[in-house]
Structures are given as C-alpha cells and as structure tokens.
Amino acid sequence: MMKILTVCGAGVGSSLMLKLYVQQVLDQEGIAGEVESTDIGSVSDMGVDIIITTTDLANTLRNTKAKVIALDNLTDKQLLRDKLLSAI
C-alpha cells in the first residue's frame, strides 16, 4: 500500500486540506493508499512514498527518499490530481 504524507508549516491547516483532496483522488481512481498529514518539523521519510507540500517548503524536503510534489496553489484540485497521478 502506498503511503502519502501531506505537509504544511503547523500540520493543522493546509496539510489537512491536502489530505482530504489526496484521499478523494485515490478513492476516485481506486488506488489503495494511506494518507497522513503532519508539520514540517515532524517529517520522516521512512516508509513514505510521496510527500505533498507547498513550493515554499518543498526545498527543505529534497533530501528525502520520497518523491516530493510541490504545489503553488493548494486549492487547485486538478493540478494536485495531475501531479499525484504522475508521481504514482
């Protein structure tokens, strides 16, 4: 099962919204995956396949083993869908 981590500065706003959007995409596409949200300070790439975050935070995550998806517009569901499906 794929593990996806959504990340924002505090772990309670943007990352939760992204978690819901990602889960919708996975459900619609019939893809099994576990989605969790967290803050930037708690990121661990052990067992994480994909990390989704803002463009501002993406550079701090470039050294992880996971694929990092950087988003400029967190409310653009189509962009998220396209980037996520491309990464899978």
Phi and psi in degrees as GROMACS dihedral restraints (atoms count N, CA, C in turn):
[ dihedral_restraints ]
;  ai    aj    ak    al  type     phi  dphi    fc
    3     4     5     6     1   -72.8    20    10
    4     5     6     7     1   141.2    20    10
    6     7     8     9     1  -116.0    20    10
    7     8     9    10     1   125.9    20    10
    9    10    11    12     1  -121.8    20    10
   10    11    12    13     1   135.8    20    10
   12    13    14    15     1  -117.9    20    10
   13    14    15    16     1   127.2    20    10
   15    16    17    18     1  -103.3    20    10
   16    17    18    19     1   136.3    20    10
   18    19    20    21     1  -132.4    20    10
   19    20    21    22     1   135.6    20    10
   21    22    23    24     1  -138.6    20    10
   22    23    24    25     1  -177.6    20    10
   24    25    26    27     1   -61.3    20    10
   25    26    27    28     1   -45.7    20    10
   27    28    29    30     1  -106.6    20    10
   28    29    30    31     1   -16.3    20    10
   30    31    32    33     1    82.5    20    10
   31    32    33    34     1    11.2    20    10
   33    34    35    36     1  -124.4    20    10
   34    35    36    37     1   -12.8    20    10
   36    37    38    39     1  -111.5    20    10
   37    38    39    40     1   -85.9    20    10
   39    40    41    42     1   -60.6    20    10
   40    41    42    43     1   -39.1    20    10
   42    43    44    45     1   -66.9    20    10
   43    44    45    46     1   -34.4    20    10
   45    46    47    48     1   -68.8    20    10
   46    47    48    49     1   -39.9    20    10
   48    49    50    51     1   -63.2    20    10
   49    50    51    52     1   -45.5    20    10
   51    52    53    54     1   -62.3    20    10
   52    53    54    55     1   -38.4    20    10
   54    55    56    57     1   -57.9    20    10
   55    56    57    58     1   -45.4    20    10
   57    58    59    60     1   -63.6    20    10
   58    59    60    61     1   -43.9    20    10
   60    61    62    63     1   -63.0    20    10
   61    62    63    64     1   -44.2    20    10
   63    64    65    66     1   -63.3    20    10
   64    65    66    67     1   -43.4    20    10
   66    67    68    69     1   -62.3    20    10
   67    68    69    70     1   -36.9    20    10
   69    70    71    72     1   -61.6    20    10
   70    71    72    73     1   -45.0    20    10
   72    73    74    75     1   -62.6    20    10
   73    74    75    76     1   -46.5    20    10
   75    76    77    78     1   -60.5    20    10
   76    77    78    79     1   -44.2    20    10
   78    79    80    81     1   -62.8    20    10
   79    80    81    82     1   -44.4    20    10
   81    82    83    84     1   -65.0    20    10
   82    83    84    85     1   -33.1    20    10
   84    85    86    87     1   -92.2    20    10
   85    86    87    88     1    -4.9    20    10
   87    88    89    90     1    70.2    20    10
   88    89    90    91     1    31.9    20    10
   90    91    92    93     1  -100.9    20    10
   91    92    93    94     1   127.6    20    10
   93    94    95    96     1   -78.6    20    10
   94    95    96    97     1   128.9    20    10
   96    97    98    99     1  -164.7    20    10
   97    98    99   100     1   153.2    20    10
   99   100   101   102     1  -107.5    20    10
  100   101   102   103     1   127.5    20    10
  102   103   104   105     1  -119.0    20    10
  103   104   105   106     1   128.1    20    10
  105   106   107   108     1  -128.9    20    10
  106   107   108   109     1   153.6    20    10
  108   109   110   111     1  -116.5    20    10
  109   110   111   112     1   149.5    20    10
  111   112   113   114     1  -158.3    20    10
  112   113   114   115     1   173.4    20    10
  114   115   116   117     1   -92.9    20    10
  115   116   117   118     1   163.8    20    10
  117   118   119   120     1   -61.9    20    10
  118   119   120   121     1   -31.8    20    10
  120   121   122   123     1   -75.0    20    10
  121   122   123   124     1   -15.6    20    10
  123   124   125   126     1  -104.8    20    10
  124   125   126   127     1     8.2    20    10
  126   127   128   129     1   -68.8    20    10
  127   128   129   130     1   129.7    20    10
  129   130   131   132     1  -133.8    20    10
  130   131   132   133     1   129.5    20    10
  132   133   134   135     1   -92.4    20    10
  133   134   135   136     1     7.3    20    10
  135   136   137   138     1   -65.5    20    10
  136   137   138   139     1   112.9    20    10
  138   139   140   141     1    81.0    20    10
  139   140   141   142     1     1.1    20    10
  141   142   143   144     1   -93.1    20    10
  142   143   144   145     1   129.2    20    10
  144   145   146   147     1   -88.4    20    10
  145   146   147   148     1   -40.8    20    10
  147   148   149   150     1  -137.1    20    10
  148   149   150   151     1   136.7    20    10
  150   151   152   153     1  -116.7    20    10
  151   152   153   154     1   130.2    20    10
  153   154   155   156     1  -116.8    20    10
  154   155   156   157     1   128.8    20    10
  156   157   158   159     1  -154.8    20    10
  157   158   159   160     1  -175.8    20    10
  159   160   161   162     1   -79.3    20    10
  160   161   162   163     1   160.0    20    10
  162   163   164   165     1   -59.5    20    10
  163   164   165   166     1   -37.9    20    10
  165   166   167   168     1   -60.7    20    10
  166   167   168   169     1   -38.1    20    10
  168   169   170   171     1   -91.2    20    10
  169   170   171   172     1   -14.9    20    10
  171   172   173   174     1   -60.8    20    10
  172   173   174   175     1   -37.8    20    10
  174   175   176   177     1   -62.1    20    10
  175   176   177   178     1   -31.1    20    10
  177   178   179   180     1   -74.2    20    10
  178   179   180   181     1   -11.3    20    10
  180   181   182   183     1  -108.5    20    10
  181   182   183   184     1     5.2    20    10
  183   184   185   186     1   -64.5    20    10
  184   185   186   187     1   -23.4    20    10
  186   187   188   189     1   -88.1    20    10
  187   188   189   190     1     4.4    20    10
  189   190   191   192     1   -79.5    20    10
  190   191   192   193     1   161.0    20    10
  192   193   194   195     1   -78.1    20    10
  193   194   195   196     1   -20.7    20    10
  195   196   197   198     1   -74.0    20    10
  196   197   198   199     1   155.2    20    10
  198   199   200   201     1   -71.4    20    10
  199   200   201   202     1   135.4    20    10
  201   202   203   204     1  -109.8    20    10
  202   203   204   205     1   124.5    20    10
  204   205   206   207     1  -105.5    20    10
  205   206   207   208     1   119.7    20    10
  207   208   209   210     1  -103.6    20    10
  208   209   210   211     1   131.4    20    10
  210   211   212   213     1  -120.0    20    10
  211   212   213   214     1   131.3    20    10
  213   214   215   216     1   -81.2    20    10
  214   215   216   217     1   -37.9    20    10
  216   217   218   219     1  -120.1    20    10
  217   218   219   220     1   104.9    20    10
  219   220   221   222     1   -72.2    20    10
  220   221   222   223     1   -15.0    20    10
  222   223   224   225     1   -95.3    20    10
  223   224   225   226     1    -2.5    20    10
  225   226   227   228     1   -84.0    20    10
  226   227   228   229     1    92.0    20    10
  228   229   230   231     1   -65.4    20    10
  229   230   231   232     1   -33.9    20    10
  231   232   233   234     1   -67.5    20    10
  232   233   234   235     1   -41.1    20    10
  234   235   236   237     1   -62.8    20    10
  235   236   237   238     1   -43.9    20    10
  237   238   239   240     1   -60.1    20    10
  238   239   240   241     1   -47.5    20    10
  240   241   242   243     1   -57.3    20    10
  241   242   243   244     1   -48.9    20    10
  243   244   245   246     1   -60.8    20    10
  244   245   246   247     1   -47.3    20    10
  246   247   248   249     1   -68.3    20    10
  247   248   249   250     1   -38.9    20    10
  249   250   251   252     1   -66.1    20    10
  250   251   252   253     1   -48.6    20    10
  252   253   254   255     1   -64.9    20    10
  253   254   255   256     1   -32.5    20    10
  255   256   257   258     1   -67.4    20    10
  256   257   258   259     1   -36.4    20    10
  258   259   260   261     1   -75.3    20    10
  259   260   261   262     1   -26.0    20    10
